[in-house]
Amino acid sequence: MLDFPEWLPDLPDLGNPGLTIAKNVLPQGKGYRSMGSPVAITDAINARARGAIAAVANTDIIYSYVGNATKLYLVGATSHTDVTNTGGAYTLTEKENWEFQKWGEKVVAVSIGENPQVITFGGTNFTDLAGSPPKANHIAAINNFMVLGNINDGTHEPQTVRWSAIGDITDWTISATTQADESVIYSDNNNGGGAIQGVTGGADFGLIIQEYSTWRMVYEGSPRIFGIYEILSGVGTPCKNSITQEGSLLHMLSQEGFVQISNGSERKKIGEEKVDRYFFNDYDASYPYRVVGASDPRSSIVIWIYPGANNTNGVPNKYIAYNWLIGRWAHGEIDVEWIYRSISPGYTMEELDSVSASLDALGVTLDSDDWKGGTLRLSLYDTADKKGTFDGAALAASLETAEAQFNPGKRSFVSGVRPLLDGDAVPTIQLGTRNLLSDSVTWGSAISVNAVTGMSNFTDDHRYHRIRMNTTGEFNDAIGLDVDAQPSGGI
């Protein structure tokens, strides 16, 4: 039996202890599961999504908002309501997006070219946030303060953070009494740290991520208010939307590869000698702002969408996924504009009619969590500018083993391969073979499994073998392969 181990594309094919391909799947404790395709559940917002949030009011009502270059919307079960500031359309540039932060019974939205916007749950339109706060690229709630990063208060200050008065997001006048203040984040090393690319929040501390440095922000009270300490010199991100927060964990794409920061100080290179070289060889670095990360609240998996090889004008066409509990990766191909953690609003049977006139054409079964209210999930905005989920039909998947010698130093005769697959997926098996490492790998035809034995039958005799399992349909567990191989000689 050959297990399906972790995907390790950065290691050589021969002698690789992992898989060389784990495509259109998600990693789990034992093997992999299929990845669902995007399926739309709302109408369109008519331009690509630039940020979204879902939040719960004190009344337990779920409020979700999304923004594009010109508008902000309230997201309903099947449609969007324009809640743009009545002062007129916004004008985000190509590289700008919205960041959102819940504050009590309000949501605040920021983008560097616009005044910070605020809406009270149930309100009809966003308005300018009172107190003359600066414009900003980034926002977070830290302790009992609203913190803005990479600000413009008439002059663009990309290395400055500004925070509100304690407990009051409508008071931004710097004052020792209210504790509202600001700080310039500058490192003596690594290009000065660079522009602030993100601010993350929490009750105990926050993190400020620059292009080339990462800082911890801790409330200390008057007179200093916040102590800001460089914790990771030289470690930042060029991709502001790659930053994800999962409790005390933070994941992002740094200049050196994918990293995890735990407890606000401890760095782990999670992609080194695993996937970093694969990713950077595929990623189109002309569009760093189109790399978007989000964690799946139903699992310990963070997914990044990104523009890879053969993308069109920077539209993300690939994903890479990391399970932080087991340290395993997977990858795939999807066309999606934005992903984020959401909360399902719930649907009535009448509202399902506006998704599809046919129950058979919904794309998601009626017992899916998609239709239940209050369910945490990973949501998306697709290339048609519609909100959706990853609960459509399973993507066609491929898992490929590294090259091996079943008879060390000699040839082997392979007569069959049985995929160990739990689910409704239909698998086929291909063999990649060669006799010398100087030879090119030859791939045979995809062979279906026998309905009685569950085995794909072969009559193959070579020294080096690799096995590729292709599937159509959904599976819960792809565990490995049973291989029937016998020694056949030394030549």
Rosetta blueprint (number, residue, H / E / L):
1 M L
2 L E
3 D E
4 F L
5 P L
6 E L
7 W E
8 L L
9 P L
10 D L
11 L L
12 P L
13 D L
14 L E
15 G L
16 N L
17 P L
18 G L
19 L E
20 T E
21 I E
22 A E
23 K E
24 N L
25 V E
26 L E
27 P E
28 Q L
29 G L
30 K L
31 G L
32 Y E
33 R E
34 S E
35 M L
36 G E
37 S L
38 P L
39 V E
40 A E
41 I E
42 T E
43 D E
44 A E
45 I L
46 N L
47 A L
48 R L
49 A L
50 R L
51 G L
52 A E
53 I E
54 A E
55 A E
56 V E
57 A L
58 N L
59 T L
60 D L
61 I L
62 I E
63 Y E
64 S E
65 Y E
66 V E
67 G E
68 N L
69 A L
70 T L
71 K L
72 L E
73 Y E
74 L E
75 V E
76 G L
77 A L
78 T L
79 S L
80 H E
81 T E
82 D E
83 V L
84 T L
85 N L
86 T L
87 G L
88 G L
89 A L
90 Y L
91 T L
92 L L
93 T L
94 E L
95 K L
96 E L
97 N L
98 W L
99 E E
100 F E
101 Q E
102 K E
103 W E
104 G L
105 E L
106 K E
107 V E
108 V E
109 A E
110 V E
111 S E
112 I L
113 G L
114 E E
115 N E
116 P E
117 Q E
118 V E
119 I E
120 T E
121 F L
122 G L
123 G L
124 T L
125 N L
126 F L
127 T E
128 D E
129 L L
130 A L
131 G L
132 S L
133 P L
134 P L
135 K E
136 A E
137 N E
138 H E
139 I E
140 A E
141 A E
142 I E
143 N L
144 N L
145 F E
146 M E
147 V E
148 L E
149 G E
150 N E
151 I E
152 N E
153 D L
154 G L
155 T L
156 H E
157 E E
158 P E
159 Q E
160 T E
161 V E
162 R E
163 W E
164 S L
165 A E
166 I L
167 G L
168 D E
169 I L
170 T L
171 D L
172 W L
173 T L
174 I L
175 S L
176 A L
177 T L
178 T L
179 Q L
180 A L
181 D E
182 E E
183 S E
184 V E
185 I L
186 Y L
187 S L
188 D L
189 N L
190 N H
191 N H
192 G H
193 G H
194 G L
195 A L
196 I E
197 Q E
198 G E
199 V E
200 T E
201 G L
202 G L
203 A L
204 D L
205 F E
206 G E
207 L E
208 I E
209 I E
210 Q E
211 E L
212 Y L
213 S E
214 T E
215 W E
216 R E
217 M E
218 V E
219 Y E
220 E E
221 G E
222 S L
223 P L
224 R L
225 I E
226 F E
227 G E
228 I E
229 Y E
230 E E
231 I E
232 L E
233 S E
234 G L
235 V L
236 G L
237 T L
238 P L
239 C L
240 K H
241 N H
242 S H
243 I L
244 T E
245 Q E
246 E E
247 G L
248 S L
249 L E
250 L E
251 H E
252 M E
253 L E
254 S E
255 Q L
256 E L
257 G E
258 F E
259 V E
260 Q E
261 I E
262 S E
263 N L
264 G L
265 S L
266 E E
267 R E
268 K E
269 K E
270 I L
271 G L
272 E L
273 E L
274 K L
275 V L
276 D H
277 R H
278 Y H
279 F H
280 F H
281 N H
282 D H
283 Y L
284 D L
285 A L
286 S L
287 Y L
288 P H
289 Y H
290 R H
291 V L
292 V E
293 G E
294 A E
295 S E
296 D E
297 P L
298 R L
299 S L
300 S L
301 I E
302 V E
303 I E
304 W E
305 I E
306 Y E
307 P L
308 G L
309 A L
310 N L
311 N L
312 T L
313 N L
314 G L
315 V L
316 P L
317 N L
318 K E
319 Y E
320 I E
321 A E
322 Y E
323 N E
324 W L
325 L L
326 I L
327 G L
328 R E
329 W E
330 A E
331 H E
332 G E
333 E E
334 I L
335 D L
336 V E
337 E E
338 W E
339 I E
340 Y E
341 R E
342 S E
343 I E
344 S L
345 P L
346 G L
347 Y L
348 T L
349 M H
350 E H
351 E H
352 L H
353 D H
354 S H
355 V H
356 S L
357 A L
358 S L
359 L H
360 D H
361 A H
362 L L
363 G L
364 V L
365 T L
366 L L
367 D L
368 S L
369 D H
370 D H
371 W H
372 K L
373 G L
374 G L
375 T L
376 L E
377 R E
378 L E
379 S E
380 L E
381 Y E
382 D E
383 T L
384 A L
385 D L
386 K E
387 K E
388 G E
389 T E
390 F L
391 D L
392 G L
393 A L
394 A E
395 L L
396 A L
397 A E
398 S E
399 L E
400 E E
401 T E
402 A L
403 E E
404 A E
405 Q L
406 F L
407 N L
408 P L
409 G L
410 K L
411 R E
412 S E
413 F E
414 V E
415 S E
416 G E
417 V E
418 R E
419 P E
420 L E
421 L E
422 D E
423 G E
424 D L
425 A L
426 V E
427 P E
428 T E
429 I E
430 Q E
431 L E
432 G E
433 T E
434 R E
435 N L
436 L L
437 L L
438 S L
439 D L
440 S L
441 V L
442 T E
443 W E
444 G L
445 S L
446 A L
447 I E
448 S E
449 V L
450 N L
451 A L
452 V L
453 T L
454 G L
455 M L
456 S E
457 N E
458 F E
459 T E
460 D E
461 D E
462 H E
463 R L
464 Y E
465 H E
466 R E
467 I E
468 R E
469 M E
470 N E
471 T E
472 T E
473 G L
474 E L
475 F E
476 N E
477 D E
478 A E
479 I E
480 G E
481 L E
482 D E
483 V E
484 D E
485 A E
486 Q E
487 P E
488 S E
489 G E
490 G L
491 I L
